[in-house]
Amino acid sequence: MPRQAPFITLFLFTFLQGCSTFEQVMEGQKPTVQVEGVKLTGLDFEGIDLAFDLKIDNPNPFPIDLDGLDYDLKLLDSTFLKGERPMALRLAADDSSRVKAPLRLSFQRLMNTYRQLKHADRVAYRLDLGLGFDIPVLGRVRIPIDYEGDFPLPSIPEIKVRSLHVQQLTMNGARLLLQLEVDNPNSFSLLLDRLNYNLKLNGFAVGKGLLNQPLDIKQGGRGVIDLPLSLDFMQAGMGLYSALLSKTGIKYELNGSMDASASDPVLSTFQIPLDRHGQVKLQ
């Protein structure tokens, strides 16, 4: 056997391997998509916001573009939410990327469509997703994926002004204590982490800011938040001083939000809106 034969064999093997790799590069490969979970990211008086976490693997040695997705969310085996959403995201070569697919569910539509969910704590779902990619040579490719599970149907906690205590009152200012009562109607415990508030008394802005006062409320339970206030009558006006002095009652407007978390892993952290107004007796 000629001495050059092993070298020729090695050369041919390397050449053929190189051709195969070059061919894969030129043809392109489809990415793979996996749903890693779902989180509730928002909760207000109109509905809930869900975000599905997607992991996308791009096996190509060049970047590809995610240009859109279509979705079909089924509740109780029937389509509840269906549509398309444009996207513009470049995925790095030979790497994994994480993308969120947000969906919003309207409370009114949910209850009108599925009356049996009115008193339900959870609902089963199936999500059919299609992700559109622009891949060199292959062109536009749609990758279908489906995911099943269930998520809680949270109710917004009932928040009301419980009392307003006048702790100190002088001609120059006052120290007050506003107490908020929070009822948790849900089947899971609720941890209120922070209160972001704006407060008006008799139309005067008397306080705003962040209150860090963690409060753990068990399922079906109730808790109280103490909100201390300091008033300067040079700014608030002597009309407010007269109202506090009479101790008959005072009008309030309380707006803002509460940062919350829950024992249910799907809920994680979210915000609860705060929008209350009325009249409270002074104590």
N, C-alpha and C positions, 0 to 999 in steps of 0.2 A: 504494500500500500504506500503511495507517495507520501513524503513527509509533510507536504502542504495540506493534505486532506483534513486533518483536525482544524487547521486554521480556516479553511474554506467553509467547513461545517459551522464553526463558531460565527463566522461572518454572515453566513446565510441566516442563521438563527436570530442574530442580533438585527439583521436587516428586516426580517419578517416581523419580528416583535415591534420594531420601530414603525413599520408600515401599519400594523394593527393599531398602535397607539395613535398615530397620526390620523388614521381613519376615524377613530373614536372622537378625536378632537374636532375633526371636520364635521362629523355627523351630529354631535351633541347628544347629551343624555337627558332624560326627563328627571326633574327633581322629585323628591319624595316629601310628603306632607303628613304630619301627625298632630292630632289634637291632644294637648297635654292637660287640659282642664278648663274649667269655667269659673269666673268670679263675678259676683255682683259688685259693680263699681259705683252705682248711683241709685238713690231712692228718694222720690219726692211725691207730691200729691197727685201727679199725673201718671206715674208709672215707675218701672225699674229699668236699670241699664245693666246689661250683661256683656262680658268680654270673654270670648273664647281664645285661649292661648294656643297658637300654632307654632310648631317647630318645622322649619323648611330646610332640607338638606340639598345643597347644590353640588352634585358630583363633578361638575365640569371645571376644567382648568381656566375658565373665563367667566366673568359675571353674567348674570341673566336678570331680566326685569319681570317683576310681578306687576301686572297692569290692571288687575281687577279681580273681583270675586262675585259669584252668585250664591244665593243661600235659599234654603227652604226649611223653615223651622216648623216641625210638626208637634202638636200637643194633643195627647189622647188620640193618636193615630190620624189626625187630620191637620192639614196645613193651616197654620196661624199667621205666619209671617214669611213673605217671599219677595225676593227682589234682587237687584244687582247693585254693586258699589264699585266705582272706579278707584284704582289705587296707582301710585307711582312710587315703586320701591325697587332699588337695585340691590340684588343679593350678591355677596362677595363670592369669588371663585373658590371652589373646593372648601366650602365652609357651611356652617349651620347658622340660620337666622331665626329670630323669634318675632312673630307678628301677632297683633291682637285684631280679632274680628269682632267689632262692637255691634250689639243689637239692642234695640229699645222696645220694651213691651208696655203697651198702654193698659192701665188698670181697667178703664171703662170698657175697652174693646175686649179685654180678657174675660171680664165678668159677663158681658153681653153675649159672648160667643160660647162660653162654657159656664153655665149657671151652676153646674155641680161643683165648681171650684170655689164658690163663695165662702164656704167654711173649711176649705182644704188647707193643709199646712205645706204640702209639697205637690209638685206636678211632674210627671214623667215626660220626657221630650226625646225627639230624634232630630238631629241637624244634618242635612245634606248640603255639603259645600262643594263648590267648584272653583278652583283657583286658576286664573289665566296667566300664563307666562309667555314672554317673548324670548325665544331661544334661537341663536344664530343657526342657520341652515334648516332647522326644524320648523321655524316660524312660530305661530301662536299655538300653544298647547294648553289644553284644559286638564287639570288633575282633579278627579273627583275624590271625595272622602266623606264618610258618614261617621257620626258620633252619637251615642245614646247615653242617657243618664237621667237624673232628676235634680231639680233645684227647689229651694224653699220659696214660698209665696209670703214675703214679709208684709206686715202691716206697720204703718207709720205710728210710732209711739205717740200717745196723747200727752201733749205738753201744755200746761196751763199755769197761770200766775196764782200761787196759793195765798200769799200774803205780802204785805209791804210794812215793815217795821221802821218806825222813826226812833233811832237809837240816840241821836243827839240833834238838837235844833237850836241854832243861835241866829242873830241878825245877819251874820256873815255867810253862814253855810249850814249844812246838815250832813249827818251820817245816817244812811239808810241800809236796810237789809231786805232785798227782794228774794223771795223764796219761790222756786219753780217746782211744780209737782209733775213727775214723769211716770206714766203708766205704760208698762210693756205688755201688749196683748199677744205677743208671739209665743211660739212653743220652744223658744231658745232663749238663753240668757243674753243680756245686752250690756256691753260695757261702753259707757259714754266717756270719751277721753278729753274732749276740749269743747268749749262753748265760744263761738264767735258771735258777738251780739252788738246790736244798736238799740238803745232804749230812749224813748221819749215819755215824759210825764206832762200831762196837760199841754201837749204840743211842743214842749221844749226838749231839745236834745240834752240829755243829762249824763249819758255814758255810752261808751263803745270800747271794744277791745276783745282780748282773748282771756278766757278763764280756764285754767288747768285744774280741774277738780274731778278726778276719775270717780265714776259712780257705776257700780255693778248691780244691775237689776235682774233678778231671776225671772224665769218665764212666768208670765201672768202676774208679776210683782209690781211694786211701786217704789219710787225713790224721790228724794228731795235734793235740789241743788240750791246752795246759798250763794247769792250774788251781792257782795258788798258794794255800796255806792257812796261817793263823796260829792256833795253839791256845793257850788260856789254861787251865791245869789247875785253877785255882781255880773255873772254871765247868764244864769238861768232866769233872773228877774225876781222881783219881790212878789209878783203874783203867785209864783210857785211857793214862796215862803208862807203866804196867807193860806193857800190851800193845805199845806202841811200842818199849819197851826190849827186849822179848824178840825182836822181829823174826821171829816165826813166822808171823804172818798176822793179818788183821783183817777183820771183817765191815763191809760198807758198804751204804748205801741212798742212791741218787742219784735225785732226782726233779726235774722242771722241764720246760723246753722250749727249743728253739733257733729263733731267727728265721732264716729261710733265703730265698734267691732262686735262680733258675735261669736258664739261657741260653734256655730255651723261653719265648716271650712269653706263652703262656697261663698259665704257672705264676706269673710275677711274684714276689710275696712271699707266704710262708705260714709256718706254724709246724710244727715237728717235735716230737712228744712225747718226753719223756725219763723212763724209768721202769726203773731197773736196780738189782739187788741181788745180793749174792754175797760172796765172800771173795777178798781179794787179798794176796799176799805183800809184805812190806815190803822195801824196798831202800835 
